[in-house]
């Protein structure tokens, strides 16, 4: 039982991982680019609101998938 209590105590004392400033900036840039892509498709190309939302959402999900794969590869190398 002491091993379990030690592990739980160590886990509770560990501080949560902080998100770096570069990560926050990268996410803000990605969100801005996705919003720009949506507005470009909707207002400039005049392809329709729903089509522009779908295209932007698809690009966003693809970007999240790429980030997830890169994060998994980086974490597995540690």
C-alpha positions in Angstrom: 0.0 0.0 0.0 2.8 2.4 0.6 3.9 2.2 -3.0 0.5 3.2 -4.2 0.4 6.1 -1.7 3.9 7.2 -2.8 2.9 7.2 -6.4 -0.3 9.1 -5.8 1.5 11.6 -3.6 4.1 12.2 -6.3 1.4 12.6 -8.9 -0.5 15.1 -6.9 2.6 17.2 -6.2 3.7 17.4 -9.9 3.0 20.7 -11.5 1.0 20.7 -14.7 2.9 21.3 -17.9 2.8 24.9 -19.0 2.1 25.8 -22.6 5.0 27.7 -24.1 4.6 31.2 -25.5 5.6 30.0 -29.0 2.8 27.4 -28.9 0.2 30.0 -28.1 1.5 32.3 -30.8 1.5 29.4 -33.3 -2.2 28.6 -32.5 -3.1 32.3 -32.8 -1.5 32.5 -36.2 -3.2 29.3 -37.4 -6.6 30.6 -36.2 -6.0 33.9 -38.0 -5.0 32.1 -41.2 -8.1 29.9 -41.0 -10.3 32.9 -40.5 -8.6 34.6 -43.4 -9.2 31.5 -45.6 -12.8 31.5 -44.7 -13.3 35.2 -45.5 -11.3 34.8 -48.7 -13.5 31.9 -49.9 -16.7 33.6 -48.8 -16.2 37.2 -49.9 -13.6 37.1 -52.7 -14.4 33.8 -54.4 -18.1 34.0 -53.5 -18.5 30.3 -53.0 -21.2 30.5 -50.4 -21.2 30.6 -46.6 -21.6 26.9 -45.9 -18.9 25.9 -48.4 -16.5 28.4 -46.9 -17.2 27.1 -43.4 -16.7 23.5 -44.5 -13.5 24.3 -46.3 -12.1 26.2 -43.3 -13.2 23.4 -40.9 -11.6 20.8 -43.1 -8.3 22.7 -43.2 -8.5 23.2 -39.4 -9.0 19.5 -38.8 -6.2 18.6 -41.2 -3.9 21.0 -39.3 -5.0 19.4 -35.9 -4.2 16.0 -37.3 -0.8 17.1 -38.4 -0.1 18.6 -35.0 -1.3 15.4 -33.3 1.0 13.2 -35.4 4.0 15.4 -34.8 3.3 15.5 -31.1 3.1 11.8 -30.9 6.3 11.3 -32.8 8.1 13.8 -30.6 6.8 12.2 -27.4 7.7 8.7 -28.4 11.4 9.8 -28.9 11.7 10.9 -25.3 
